[in-house]
Structure formats: structure tokens, C-alpha cells
Amino acid sequence: MTRPFNDQPVDALIGKLLSADGTTLDLHVKYIGDDGVKQLAQDARLKNLRQLNLERNELTVESIRALADSTVITQLTWLHLERNNLEDDSIQLLAGSANFSQLKQLNLWKNKVGPAGARAIAESLHLSGLEVLDLAQNQVGDEGARVLSESMTLTDLKYLDLFGNGLSEEGQKVVKNSETFAKIKDLILA
């Protein structure tokens, strides 16, 4: 199906948009969907990929499963998944995959991540190297903020965005006073 802004197959998009050194691929607003991500996950040209932008591509849990199971895309340090309506099941897959163990930056802005997704991130040994976590405009709420704040693995975060997650004043206070977030330089709550 042809979508706005993209009338090219994934194979052609990779050829056109993959950086010369093979480390960066920006496919934001290309509407490649799950089938497109499944192709990406198997494309040998992406074996050195470090940065992947899949913002607004109509992804579901099937896309995250393809990336989590990929034997090609295993060295990402930077992953942008904004505006895909991803829910907790997707985040649980992501957090449980060693393919994401080198991530430094994870952008999940404007999805449907709730407390269970926040818990998956907070408890993930694979995501312990995160320095930037953008969860703005999700559904984390006070419960999700609390589990993130109590994480034993998110201690390297330098940037955390929880804007638009329905945090109460108490929830914001928990985040601000968290020992886990001692290294955070940029904290966005409201």
C-alpha cells in the first residue's frame, strides 16, 4: 500500500537513506509498517547499523519482535520509535532483547507506553546503558514514574522526559528525589 511521503519499496529506501558508512538509517515518516521492518531486520547492508529512526511508521509489536529477533541489527546505540502507538507488549519485547543492550538513546515519545512498559524498561538489564530516555506523551502515570525512579539499572541516565504522562505532584516529587537519577542533567516532567 502506498502511503503519503513514500512511494518507494524498503529496499530502495535503504539504498537511498543508509549513510555511506552504513551506521545510520533515517526512515522517519516513511510508513513502512511491520512488513518493512521485517525486511530491515534481515537486510545484510544493516549489519553495522548504530542509529535507526523509525518515527511514525505505523509499527506494531510485530516490528519490535522482528528487531528483537534480528541476527543483523544487533548493535544499535540510538533508536527512535516516536509516534507509532506502541504499547506495553512492544516495550516488554524491546526491554527483553539483548539486541538492544548497546542502546544509549531510546525515544518512545507519543506512543502508548503505560506502567507495565515503564516497569519493563526499569527492570531491563539490557537497557542499563541508557543515557537518554524520552517517554513524553505516554501513559506512564505515577506508578510507572515510581518504578523508573526505583530502577537499579537506569543509573546512567542523563536525560529523562516524562512530560505528558499524567504525573501528580507526588509522582513528580518521587522522580525528582530519586537516587537512581543522580546523573540526570535534563529532567522534563511538566
Backbone torsions as a table, in degrees:
resi	resn	phi	psi	omega
1	MET	NA	132.9	178.5
2	THR	-83.4	131.7	180.0
3	ARG	-112.8	160.7	176.0
4	PRO	-57.1	145.1	176.1
5	PHE	72.6	-0.3	-179.4
6	ASN	-150.2	116.3	173.9
7	ASP	-125.6	22.1	-178.5
8	GLN	-113.8	146.1	175.7
9	PRO	-69.9	159.3	-177.5
10	VAL	-57.1	-40.8	179.5
11	ASP	-55.8	-44.6	179.2
12	ALA	-68.6	-37.9	178.5
13	LEU	-62.8	-41.2	178.0
14	ILE	-61.7	-47.7	179.5
15	GLY	-58.5	-35.9	-176.5
16	LYS	-85.1	-36.4	-169.2
17	LEU	-107.6	-9.0	177.1
18	LEU	-72.4	130.9	179.9
19	SER	-59.9	156.7	-176.6
20	ALA	-57.1	-33.7	-179.9
21	ASP	-88.0	0.7	176.1
22	GLY	74.4	14.9	-175.9
23	THR	-100.9	-15.0	-174.5
24	THR	-132.1	132.3	176.5
25	LEU	-135.9	117.7	-178.8
26	ASP	-110.2	104.6	179.7
27	LEU	-114.8	29.1	-178.4
28	HIS	-64.3	140.1	179.2
29	VAL	55.8	42.8	176.3
30	LYS	-107.5	-7.8	175.9
31	TYR	53.7	45.6	-177.6
32	ILE	-79.1	-20.3	176.2
33	GLY	65.4	-173.5	-177.7
34	ASP	-62.7	-40.9	-179.3
35	ASP	-61.8	-39.3	178.3
36	GLY	-64.8	-42.4	179.5
37	VAL	-67.3	-36.1	176.9
38	LYS	-61.3	-37.5	176.0
39	GLN	-65.9	-45.0	179.0
40	LEU	-55.6	-46.1	-173.8
41	ALA	-62.0	-16.2	-178.0
42	GLN	-113.2	-0.8	-173.8
43	ASP	-84.0	114.4	-175.9
44	ALA	-60.3	-23.0	178.1
45	ARG	-63.4	-15.6	-176.0
46	LEU	-99.6	15.5	-176.3
47	LYS	-64.9	-23.0	178.6
48	ASN	-105.1	12.5	-175.4
49	LEU	-64.0	130.7	177.6
50	ARG	-116.6	-33.7	-177.0
51	GLN	-122.6	125.7	-178.5
52	LEU	-133.5	123.3	178.1
53	ASN	-112.0	112.4	178.0
54	LEU	-117.9	30.4	179.3
55	GLU	-57.2	133.7	174.0
56	ARG	52.2	66.4	-179.8
57	ASN	-126.3	13.5	178.3
58	GLU	58.4	48.9	-178.4
59	LEU	-87.7	154.8	174.8
60	THR	-130.1	-172.9	177.8
61	VAL	-56.9	-27.7	179.5
62	GLU	-65.2	-35.1	176.4
63	SER	-66.4	-43.8	-179.3
64	ILE	-66.6	-38.1	176.6
65	ARG	-60.8	-43.4	179.5
66	ALA	-61.1	-43.0	178.2
67	LEU	-69.0	-40.5	-179.3
68	ALA	-65.0	-31.4	-177.8
69	ASP	-96.4	-4.1	-175.5
70	SER	-61.1	139.9	172.8
71	THR	-99.4	0.9	-179.3
72	VAL	-104.7	-52.5	-176.8
73	ILE	-91.0	92.5	-173.9
74	THR	-130.6	4.3	-173.5
75	GLN	-126.5	24.8	-178.3
76	LEU	-63.2	136.8	172.7
77	THR	-113.0	-11.4	-171.4
78	TRP	-146.7	118.6	-178.0
79	LEU	-136.4	121.8	178.2
80	HIS	-112.6	121.0	-178.4
81	LEU	-125.8	24.7	-175.3
82	GLU	-61.6	152.2	174.0
83	ARG	53.9	49.4	176.5
84	ASN	-119.6	1.4	-178.3
85	ASN	59.2	32.7	178.0
86	LEU	-71.0	139.5	-177.2
87	GLU	-109.8	-177.0	-175.0
88	ASP	-56.0	-37.4	-179.0
89	ASP	-61.9	-35.6	176.8
90	SER	-66.6	-42.8	-177.5
91	ILE	-68.9	-35.3	177.3
92	GLN	-64.1	-40.1	175.4
93	LEU	-62.9	-46.5	-179.8
94	LEU	-59.9	-49.0	-177.2
95	ALA	-65.9	-23.7	-177.6
96	GLY	-93.0	1.2	-175.4
97	SER	-105.3	130.0	176.0
98	ALA	-65.1	-17.0	177.2
99	ASN	-60.4	-19.6	-177.8
100	PHE	-107.3	15.5	-174.4
101	SER	-73.0	-10.5	177.2
102	GLN	-102.0	3.2	-178.7
103	LEU	-60.8	132.5	171.6
104	LYS	-108.3	-29.0	-176.5
105	GLN	-132.8	125.3	178.5
106	LEU	-130.2	118.8	-179.2
107	ASN	-112.6	113.8	179.6
108	LEU	-119.4	25.1	-178.1
109	TRP	-53.1	136.4	173.2
110	LYS	56.2	54.7	170.5
111	ASN	-115.9	-149.7	178.8
112	LYS	-128.9	43.1	-179.2
113	VAL	-76.1	125.3	179.2
114	GLY	-110.5	-163.9	-179.0
115	PRO	-58.4	-36.9	-179.7
116	ALA	-67.5	-37.2	175.9
117	GLY	-67.5	-40.9	176.8
118	ALA	-61.7	-41.3	178.7
119	ARG	-63.0	-42.3	179.0
120	ALA	-59.5	-42.9	178.0
121	ILE	-65.4	-46.1	-176.9
122	ALA	-62.6	-32.2	-175.6
123	GLU	-98.4	-3.6	-175.1
124	SER	-75.4	123.4	172.6
125	LEU	-73.2	-26.0	-179.8
126	HIS	-71.2	-24.6	-177.3
127	LEU	-101.7	16.5	-174.7
128	SER	-68.7	-15.3	178.7
129	GLY	-91.6	2.7	-178.6
130	LEU	-58.1	134.1	173.5
131	GLU	-112.0	-26.3	-179.7
132	VAL	-128.9	124.7	177.3
133	LEU	-134.3	115.5	178.9
134	ASP	-110.0	109.3	177.1
135	LEU	-116.7	20.4	-178.7
136	ALA	-59.6	147.6	176.0
137	GLN	60.2	44.5	174.4
138	ASN	-119.5	-155.8	-175.9
139	GLN	-129.5	36.6	-175.0
140	VAL	-63.8	-43.5	179.3
141	GLY	63.8	-176.7	-178.3
142	ASP	-62.8	-38.2	-179.3
143	GLU	-62.4	-47.1	179.0
144	GLY	-65.6	-39.8	177.7
145	ALA	-62.4	-38.8	179.7
146	ARG	-64.5	-46.8	-178.7
147	VAL	-65.9	-35.8	175.2
148	LEU	-63.2	-42.7	-178.5
149	SER	-66.5	-25.1	-179.5
150	GLU	-96.8	2.8	-177.1
151	SER	-59.2	140.2	174.5
152	MET	-93.2	-6.0	-173.8
153	THR	-114.4	-11.9	-176.8
154	LEU	-96.5	30.6	-173.2
155	THR	-75.2	-10.8	178.6
156	ASP	-95.0	1.6	-179.6
157	LEU	-59.5	133.3	174.7
158	LYS	-114.0	-17.3	-178.5
159	TYR	-140.7	128.7	176.7
160	LEU	-140.2	125.8	178.2
161	ASP	-118.6	113.9	176.4
162	LEU	-118.4	18.7	178.8
163	PHE	-56.9	140.9	174.0
164	GLY	72.7	29.3	179.6
165	ASN	-111.3	12.5	177.3
166	GLY	68.6	32.1	179.1
167	LEU	-75.5	133.8	174.0
168	SER	-76.6	174.4	175.7
169	GLU	-60.3	-39.0	178.6
170	GLU	-64.6	-42.7	177.9
171	GLY	-61.8	-41.5	177.6
172	GLN	-64.5	-38.5	179.4
173	LYS	-63.4	-41.2	178.3
174	VAL	-59.3	-43.9	179.9
175	VAL	-65.8	-47.1	-177.8
176	LYS	-61.5	-32.7	-176.2
177	ASN	-95.7	6.6	-175.8
178	SER	-70.7	129.3	174.1
179	GLU	-70.1	-27.8	177.2
180	THR	-57.6	-35.9	-174.0
181	PHE	-96.3	29.1	-177.3
182	ALA	-60.5	-28.2	-177.6
183	LYS	-90.5	-4.4	-176.6
184	ILE	-66.4	127.6	176.6
185	LYS	-100.8	-30.8	-179.5
186	ASP	-125.5	112.6	179.9
187	LEU	-124.0	120.7	-178.9
188	ILE	-117.7	117.9	-177.4
189	LEU	-119.1	-32.5	-176.8
190	ALA	-144.7	NA	NA
